[in-house]
Amino acid sequence: MDPLIALFSEVLEVSAEDLSDESSPDSVEEWDSLAAMSLVSAIEMTFDVELSTGEMMKMNTIGIARQVLTEKGVTI
């Protein structure tokens, strides 16, 4: 399974089958501001990266989160 989708599924407590790179707070009811903070923390811990405020604000879809991590040298 895709590790980024798995992480979002676990933090948001939704089925991985319901998530894709296009998933966003607009399409996933559980993805609220509190969940977004939990996602940032989980992403930083899981992938051993430090995200800037700008990067955090930019990650409004799973696909953009994937792009940010790839730019940081993370292989997903």
Secondary structure, 3 states (H helix, E strand, C coil): CCHHHHHHHHHHCCCHHHCCCCCCCCCCCCCCHHHHHHHHHHHHHHHCCCCCHHHHHHCCCHHHHHHHHHHCCCCC
